Amino acid sequence: MTLADVLLPRKGAILVKWGFEKYRSGFRRITRRSARHFEAADWHGVQQDMVERLALYTSVVRRVVASLGEVFGEDRRTPGLWSAMKREYSWLMSGHGDLELAETFFNSVTRKVFATVGVDPKREFVHLGSDMGLPPAGAVPVRTYPGALSTGTVVGEVLDDYACAVPWEDPARDAARVAEEVDRAVAAAWGAPGFDFVELLEPVFYRGKGAYVVGRVVRAERSLPLVLALANPGGRVVVDAVLLDEDDVSIVFSFTRSYFHVDVEAPAGIVRFLKSILPRKPVAELYVSLGYNKHGKTELYRDLLRHLDRSGDRFERARGERGMVMAVFTMPGYDVVFKVIRDRFGPAKSVTREQVRERYQFVFEHDRAGRLVDVQEYELLEFAKERFEPSLLEELLGECSENVTLRGGDVVIRHLYTERRVAPLNLFLREAPEERAREAVLDFGRALRDLAATNVFPGDLLVKNFGVTRHGRVVFYDYDELCAVTDCDFRELPEQDEDGGGDGPSFYVGPRDVFPEEFLTFMGFPAPLRRLFAESHGDLLAPRFWNEMKRRHFAGEVLDLHPYPPERRLRGGADA
């Protein structure tokens, strides 16, 4: 072996390491600004940083790939070079607290260089982590408060420790209210008051207009999640809500929300802690919720491979109406759907493939308000042909041939999106008990309000494009006609000429025109649910609501949206 044989792989590995460290330092620098934005109530700064941080990873990977091309030329695609670089990179990164992120970054670079189909274990890191998919053990930065103190004293100490540059509005009041909620929840869960200790993650979680202190209350081997939701409504910080229920906390960490900004040195330890209070939440989603969406994709893919290895499940068409833009499939025992863009769309669709991808990118970068399902994008995946139901495979090869091909005994998918599986709203309304169907219709209206508050109009209000989560929340998942509220012209429906003929309207309809009076027709609710919606959300069926939202967005307002129900809010101070 010559000296060059040793130095060239090391040179390449150092380049990738440099890129990863540049990404991590930039990621953490942007993340740390969140505390200043919260203290200054700079909500536009929050939105700008969210978009900047999302773009950072791809930008740095491209720069590293370009640098490798400058150093190695065509030799950058030599497989032996990358096998050696992988060994060098492992040695360079050993002992790092964010090793799992570093390995995913290396994989991202090599996949850009080689356009790898499937996985190549010789030049990619494939099996990091335990067989159960848990992240590697890591240091967990926590503060611990003894149960020997009174609950009120513990909460008072917590508020003192997590004070920021902006003063509390009334810490004694908030401490008393939080202590009352903690004592009530502990007594209800365990039959008597008292706990051994409270354990809180040191870093504060920031998102939108909120800040969150995250931890748990522990007695013996049992624990309750504990999240304090902080707000800064007028230059004074308040505890806006206290969450002590797994479902409530799960919704805060939902796959329908934008990613947190939380400054973490060793993400694996934080993810393990979060998994202890949210045991039903997939590890991939927890990484994504912290802003590590690229590694979350890696974790999801590894989990999918484990599922395929352990089960006989086959890919099959997802329940619901056939989409004109996407072919959607899933597996019976796997809580994810896969979406592939069709070669040609139905005549009712005027969008192009490029516009569809742009709208999915819009959702990725936008405040999802708890109502837009997060999407992960994959390229060049490979699965055994026998893992597909024959009719599904025929559909994919015949109608999605630009994205799906056969290579020997394997199916190669050039591009797809993944989303968490939810129950299609049209099927839910047909199959659910009456009371749950009524609540879903009411929440459908709340979903439209939440989306409008973040300047999103679904475009297509057919209920088949919406779904219901396990928590009963209505969410939107079909983005090919999505647009900004500010890009629409909401109009009263003109009276048609009495002698007008034909199937279309006898008045001009512009390309941006929307007539809210027609919404109920598009929704297609049965008569009782139609009346319920009109009674509860009648203002959504007239232009005034939508035009007021347009005015507020044009004025630059950032509207309040809380990821917890109104009844969880502590009254007083910040209460509207």
C-alpha positions in Angstrom: 0.0 0.0 0.0 1.4 3.4 -1.0 1.3 6.6 1.0 -1.2 7.9 -1.5 -3.5 4.9 -0.9 -3.7 6.1 2.8 -3.7 9.9 2.3 -6.3 10.2 -0.4 -9.1 8.5 1.6 -8.1 10.5 4.6 -8.3 13.7 2.5 -11.8 12.8 1.3 -12.9 11.9 4.8 -11.6 15.1 6.2 -13.6 17.0 3.6 -16.8 15.2 4.6 -16.0 15.8 8.3 -15.5 19.5 7.5 -18.8 19.7 5.8 -20.6 17.9 8.7 -19.1 20.2 11.2 -20.1 23.2 9.1 -23.6 22.0 9.0 -23.8 21.3 12.7 -22.3 24.7 13.7 -24.7 26.5 11.4 -27.6 24.4 12.6 -26.8 25.2 16.2 -26.1 28.9 15.6 -29.5 29.3 13.9 -31.2 27.3 16.7 -29.6 29.4 19.5 -31.1 32.5 18.0 -34.6 31.2 18.9 -34.2 32.2 22.5 -33.5 35.8 21.4 -36.5 35.8 19.0 -38.8 34.5 21.8 -37.6 37.2 24.3 -38.0 40.0 21.7 -41.3 38.6 20.4 -39.7 38.6 17.0 -42.0 36.2 15.3 -41.0 37.1 11.8 -37.4 36.3 12.8 -38.7 32.9 13.9 -40.2 32.2 10.5 -37.1 33.3 8.6 -34.8 31.1 10.7 -37.1 28.1 10.3 -36.7 28.4 6.5 -33.0 29.1 6.7 -32.3 26.1 8.9 -34.3 23.8 6.7 -32.2 24.8 3.6 -28.9 24.4 5.4 -28.3 20.7 5.1 -28.8 20.4 1.3 -26.7 23.5 0.8 -23.7 22.1 2.7 -24.0 18.6 1.1 -23.9 20.2 -2.3 -20.8 22.2 -1.4 -19.0 19.1 -0.1 -19.9 17.1 -3.3 -18.5 20.0 -5.4 -15.3 20.1 -3.3 -14.8 16.4 -3.7 -15.1 16.8 -7.5 -12.5 19.5 -7.4 -10.1 17.3 -5.4 -10.6 13.9 -7.0 -12.1 14.7 -10.4 -13.6 11.5 -12.0 -11.9 9.4 -9.4 -14.5 10.7 -6.9 -16.7 7.8 -8.1 -14.2 5.1 -7.4 -15.9 2.6 -5.1 -12.7 1.5 -3.3 -11.9 5.1 -2.4 -15.3 5.5 -0.6 -14.9 2.2 1.3 -11.6 3.5 2.6 -13.1 7.0 3.2 -15.8 5.3 5.3 -13.2 3.7 7.5 -11.2 6.9 7.9 -14.4 8.9 8.6 -15.4 6.3 11.3 -12.0 6.9 13.0 -12.2 10.7 12.7 -15.8 10.8 14.2 -15.4 8.2 16.9 -16.5 9.6 20.3 -18.6 12.4 18.9 -22.0 12.8 20.7 -23.8 13.3 17.4 -22.3 10.3 15.6 -25.6 9.1 14.2 -26.0 12.4 12.5 -22.5 12.3 11.2 -23.0 8.9 9.6 -26.2 10.1 7.9 -24.4 13.1 6.6 -21.7 10.8 5.1 -24.5 8.7 3.5 -26.0 11.9 2.0 -22.8 12.8 0.4 -22.0 9.4 -1.1 -25.6 9.0 -2.4 -25.2 12.4 -4.2 -21.9 11.2 -5.8 -23.1 7.8 -6.9 -26.9 8.1 -7.2 -27.1 4.8 -5.3 -30.1 2.6 -5.8 -31.1 0.9 -2.6 -28.2 0.9 -0.1 -24.5 0.0 -0.5 -23.1 -1.1 2.9 -19.5 -0.9 1.5 -19.7 2.9 1.3 -22.7 3.7 3.5 -23.5 3.4 7.2 -26.4 1.0 7.3 -26.9 -0.6 10.7 -26.2 2.0 13.4 -28.3 1.5 16.5 -29.9 -1.4 18.2 -32.1 -4.0 16.6 -35.1 -2.3 18.2 -34.3 0.9 16.4 -33.5 2.9 19.6 -30.8 5.5 19.2 -27.4 4.8 20.8 -27.1 5.7 24.4 -25.9 9.3 25.0 -25.5 11.9 27.7 -28.8 13.5 28.7 -28.6 17.1 30.0 -31.3 17.1 32.7 -32.0 19.1 35.9 -33.4 17.1 38.8 -35.7 18.5 41.5 -36.3 16.4 44.7 -39.7 15.4 45.8 -38.7 16.1 49.4 -39.5 19.7 48.7 -43.1 20.8 48.3 -44.6 20.9 44.8 -44.9 24.6 45.0 -41.3 25.0 46.0 -40.1 22.7 43.2 -42.1 24.6 40.5 -40.8 27.9 41.9 -37.2 26.6 41.5 -38.0 25.5 38.0 -39.3 28.9 37.0 -36.2 30.5 38.5 -33.8 28.1 36.7 -35.6 28.6 33.3 -35.9 32.4 33.6 -34.8 34.2 30.4 -33.8 37.8 29.7 -37.5 38.9 29.8 -38.9 38.8 33.3 -41.8 36.6 34.4 -45.2 38.4 34.5 -46.1 36.8 37.9 -43.9 33.8 38.8 -45.7 33.2 42.2 -49.1 33.0 40.5 -47.8 30.7 37.7 -45.9 28.5 40.2 -49.1 28.0 42.3 -51.1 27.1 39.3 -48.6 24.7 37.9 -48.2 23.0 41.3 -52.0 22.6 41.6 -52.1 20.9 38.2 -49.1 18.6 39.0 -50.6 17.6 42.3 -54.0 16.9 40.7 -52.5 14.8 37.9 -50.2 12.8 40.3 -53.1 12.0 42.6 -55.3 11.0 39.7 -52.6 8.7 38.2 -51.2 7.1 41.3 -53.9 7.5 43.9 -52.0 9.8 46.2 -50.0 13.0 46.0 -46.2 13.1 46.1 -43.4 12.1 43.8 -39.7 11.1 44.1 -38.4 13.8 41.8 -39.0 16.0 38.7 -36.6 15.6 35.9 -36.4 18.3 33.1 -34.3 18.5 30.0 -32.0 21.5 30.2 -32.4 22.9 26.7 -35.7 24.8 26.1 -37.7 23.8 23.0 -38.7 26.7 20.8 -41.3 26.7 18.0 -43.5 29.5 16.6 -44.5 31.8 19.3 -44.0 29.3 22.1 -41.2 27.9 24.3 -41.5 24.6 26.1 -39.8 23.1 29.1 -39.9 19.3 28.7 -39.5 16.6 31.3 -41.3 14.1 33.6 -42.6 13.6 37.1 -41.2 10.3 38.6 -42.4 8.0 41.5 -40.6 4.7 41.8 -40.8 3.0 38.3 -43.6 5.2 37.1 -43.6 8.6 35.4 -45.8 11.2 34.0 -44.8 13.6 31.2 -44.5 17.2 32.2 -44.4 20.1 29.7 -44.6 23.7 30.6 -45.7 25.8 27.7 -44.3 29.4 27.9 -45.6 32.5 26.1 -44.5 36.1 25.7 -47.7 37.9 24.9 -46.6 41.4 26.0 -43.0 41.6 27.1 -43.6 39.4 30.2 -43.2 35.6 30.1 -46.1 33.5 31.4 -46.7 29.8 31.8 -49.5 29.5 29.3 -50.3 25.8 29.9 -49.1 22.7 31.8 -49.3 19.3 30.1 -49.2 16.1 32.1 -50.9 13.7 29.7 -49.2 11.6 27.1 -51.7 12.3 24.4 -51.5 16.1 25.0 -47.7 16.0 24.8 -47.8 13.7 21.8 -49.9 16.3 20.0 -47.2 19.0 20.8 -44.7 16.7 19.2 -47.0 15.7 16.3 -46.0 14.8 12.8 -48.3 17.6 11.7 -46.2 20.4 13.3 -43.1 22.3 12.3 -39.8 21.3 13.8 -38.6 22.5 17.2 -35.5 24.7 17.6 -33.7 23.2 20.5 -29.9 23.4 21.0 -28.6 19.8 21.5 -25.1 18.5 21.5 -25.9 14.8 21.7 -29.4 14.2 20.1 -29.5 10.5 20.8 -29.8 11.1 24.6 -32.6 13.6 24.1 -34.4 11.2 21.8 -34.2 8.4 24.3 -35.5 10.7 27.0 -38.4 11.8 24.8 -39.1 8.1 24.0 -39.5 7.5 27.7 -42.4 9.9 28.0 -43.8 9.3 24.5 -43.4 5.5 24.1 -45.8 5.3 21.1 -43.9 7.9 19.1 -41.5 6.4 16.5 -37.8 7.2 17.0 -37.8 8.6 13.4 -40.5 11.2 14.3 -38.7 12.3 17.4 -35.5 13.0 15.4 -37.6 14.9 12.8 -39.4 16.9 15.5 -35.9 18.2 16.7 -35.1 19.4 13.2 -33.0 16.4 12.2 -35.3 15.4 9.4 -32.5 13.9 7.3 -31.6 11.5 10.1 -35.3 10.9 10.8 -35.5 9.7 7.1 -32.6 7.3 7.8 -34.3 6.0 11.0 -37.6 5.5 9.1 -35.9 3.6 6.3 -34.1 1.4 8.7 -37.3 0.7 10.6 -39.0 -0.1 7.3 -36.3 -2.6 6.4 -36.7 -4.2 9.9 -40.4 -4.5 9.3 -39.9 -6.1 5.9 -37.4 -8.6 7.4 -39.7 -9.6 10.3 -43.1 -9.7 8.6 -44.7 -11.1 5.5 -46.5 -7.8 4.8 -46.7 -6.8 1.2 -47.3 -3.3 -0.2 -50.9 -2.8 -1.2 -53.1 0.1 -2.2 -54.0 2.4 0.7 -57.6 2.7 1.7 -59.6 5.6 0.2 -60.5 6.9 -3.2 -58.0 6.6 -6.0 -56.0 9.8 -6.4 -55.6 11.4 -9.8 -52.2 12.8 -9.1 -50.6 10.2 -6.7 -50.6 6.4 -6.5 -50.8 5.8 -2.7 -49.8 2.5 -1.1 -49.0 1.1 2.3 -48.6 -2.2 4.3 -51.2 -3.6 6.6 -48.9 -3.7 9.7 -47.0 -0.5 9.0 -48.2 3.0 9.9 -46.8 4.8 6.9 -48.1 5.5 3.4 -46.0 5.9 0.3 -47.0 8.3 -2.5 -45.7 8.2 -6.1 -46.5 10.9 -8.7 -48.4 9.5 -11.7 -47.2 10.0 -15.3 -50.4 11.7 -16.3 -53.1 13.3 -14.2 -56.9 13.2 -14.6 -58.5 15.8 -16.9 -59.8 17.7 -13.8 -56.2 18.4 -12.8 -54.4 21.3 -14.4 -51.2 21.1 -12.3 -47.9 19.8 -13.6 -45.4 17.4 -11.9 -43.1 20.3 -11.1 -46.0 22.2 -9.5 -46.9 19.2 -7.3 -43.3 18.9 -6.1 -43.2 22.7 -5.4 -46.3 22.4 -3.3 -44.8 19.6 -1.2 -41.7 21.7 -0.8 -43.9 24.6 0.4 -45.4 22.3 3.1 -41.9 21.3 4.2 -40.9 24.9 4.7 -44.2 26.3 6.0 -45.7 26.4 9.5 -47.9 23.3 9.5 -50.1 24.5 12.3 -50.8 20.9 13.5 -53.0 20.4 10.4 -50.5 19.5 7.5 -49.0 16.0 7.6 -45.2 16.1 7.5 -43.7 14.6 4.3 -40.3 12.9 3.8 -38.9 12.6 0.3 -36.9 9.6 -0.9 -35.0 8.8 -4.1 -33.8 5.6 -5.6 -35.3 3.0 -3.3 -35.3 -0.7 -4.1 -37.6 -3.5 -2.9 -38.1 -7.1 -3.8 -40.8 -7.5 -6.5 -42.6 -10.2 -4.4 -43.3 -7.6 -1.7 -45.9 -5.9 -3.9 -49.5 -7.0 -4.4 -49.7 -7.8 -8.2 -52.4 -5.3 -8.9 -50.5 -2.6 -7.2 -47.3 -3.4 -9.1 -49.2 -3.4 -12.3 -50.6 0.1 -11.5 -47.2 1.5 -10.5 -45.4 0.1 -13.6 -48.2 1.2 -15.9 -49.2 4.6 -14.5 -46.0 5.7 -12.7 -43.4 4.4 -15.1 -41.4 7.6 -14.9 -40.7 6.8 -11.2 -41.1 3.0 -11.0 -39.2 0.4 -13.0 -38.2 -3.2 -12.7 -34.5 -4.2 -12.4 -34.3 -8.0 -12.3 -36.3 -9.2 -9.4 -36.5 -5.8 -7.7 -38.7 -2.7 -8.0 -36.8 0.5 -8.2 -38.6 3.7 -7.2 -36.9 6.8 -8.4 -38.9 9.2 -6.3 -41.6 9.0 -3.6 -43.0 10.7 -0.5 -43.8 9.1 2.8 -46.4 10.3 5.3 -47.8 8.9 8.5 -51.0 6.9 7.8 -54.2 8.5 9.0 -57.9 7.5 8.5 -59.3 9.2 5.4 -62.0 11.5 6.6 -64.6 10.4 4.1 -64.3 6.8 5.3 -64.1 7.9 8.9 -67.4 9.7 8.6 -69.0 6.7 7.0 -67.7 4.1 9.6 -67.3 6.0 12.9 -70.0 6.2 15.6 -72.3 9.2 15.3 -70.7 11.2 18.1 -67.2 10.8 16.7 -68.3 11.7 13.2 -69.9 14.9 14.6 -66.7 15.8 16.4 -64.7 15.2 13.3 -66.9 17.6 11.3 -66.5 20.2 14.0 -62.7 19.7 14.0 -62.7 19.9 10.2 -63.9 23.4 10.5 -61.2 24.1 13.2 -58.6 22.7 10.8 -59.7 25.1 8.1 -59.3 28.0 10.6 -55.9 26.9 11.7 -54.7 26.6 8.1 -56.1 30.0 7.2 -54.3 31.4 10.3 -51.0 30.3 8.7 -52.0 31.6 5.2 -52.8 28.2 3.8 -55.9 27.4 1.7 -56.3 23.7 0.9 -57.7 24.4 -2.6 -59.6 21.1 -2.8 -62.1 20.8 0.1 -63.2 17.2 -0.8 -63.1 15.4 2.5 -61.2 12.5 0.9 -58.2 14.8 1.0 -58.3 15.1 4.8 -57.6 12.5 7.4 -58.2 11.8 11.1 -55.3 11.0 13.5 -55.4 8.6 16.4 -56.1 11.6 18.6 -59.2 12.5 16.6 -57.6 15.6 15.0 -58.5 16.4 11.4 -55.5 17.0 9.1 -54.8 17.7 5.5 -52.6 15.5 3.4 -53.2 16.1 -0.4 -51.2 19.1 -1.5 -51.5 19.3 -5.2 -54.0 22.2 -5.2 -52.8 23.8 -2.0 -52.1 27.6 -2.2 -51.7 30.7 0.0 -54.9 32.4 1.3 -53.3 35.7 0.0 -53.2 34.3 -3.5 -57.0 33.8 -3.7 -59.8 36.2 -4.5 -62.7 35.2 -2.2 -65.9 36.4 -3.8 -69.7 36.4 -3.2 -71.4 34.0 -5.6 -73.1 36.2 -8.2 -76.7 35.5 -9.2 -76.8 33.7 -12.6 -78.8 35.1 -15.4 -82.2 33.5 -15.5 -81.8 32.7 -19.2 -78.3 31.3 -18.8 -77.8 27.9 -20.3 -75.1 25.3 -20.3 -73.4 23.5 -17.5 -71.1 26.3 -16.4 -71.8 29.6 -14.6 -73.1 32.5 -16.6 -70.6 34.9 -15.0 -66.9 35.3 -15.3 -64.7 33.2 -13.0 -61.1 34.2 -12.7 -58.2 31.8 -12.1 -57.9 33.0 -8.5 -61.6 33.2 -7.7 -62.9 31.2 -4.8 -66.6 31.2 -3.8 -67.0 30.1 -0.1 -70.7 29.6 -0.5 -69.9 26.5 -2.6 -67.8 24.9 0.1 -70.5 22.8 1.6 -71.3 21.3 -1.8 -67.6 20.3 -2.3 -67.4 18.8 1.2 -70.1 16.4 0.4 -71.3 15.9 4.0 -74.6 14.0 4.6 -77.5 16.3 5.5 -77.2 16.1 9.4 -73.4 16.8 9.3 -73.9 19.5 6.7 -76.3 21.3 9.1 -73.9 20.8 12.0 -71.0 22.4 10.0 -73.1 25.3 8.8 -74.3 26.0 12.3 -70.9 25.8 13.9 -68.7 27.2 11.1 -71.1 29.3 9.1 -68.6 32.2 8.8 -66.3 29.9 6.8 -69.0 29.8 4.1 -68.8 33.5 3.3 -65.9 35.7 1.9 -65.7 37.9 4.9 -63.8 35.5 7.1 -61.3 34.7 4.3 -60.8 38.3 3.3 -60.2 39.3 6.9 -57.5 36.6 7.1 -56.0 38.0 3.9 -55.9 41.5 5.4 -54.2 40.3 8.5 -51.6 38.4 6.6 -50.9 41.3 4.3 -50.5 43.4 7.5 -47.8 41.1 8.7 -49.6 39.6 11.7 -48.4 36.3 13.1 -51.5 34.7 14.6 -51.6 32.7 17.8 -52.0 28.9 17.4 -51.6 26.7 20.5 -50.7 23.0 20.1 -52.9 22.1 23.1 -56.6 22.5 23.7 -58.0 25.7 25.3 -58.9 23.9 28.5 -55.2 23.2 29.2 -54.4 26.9 29.3 -53.8 28.5 32.7 -56.2 31.5 33.2 -55.0 35.0 34.0 -52.0 37.0 32.7 -51.8 35.9 29.0 -55.4 34.8 28.7 -57.1 36.4 25.8 
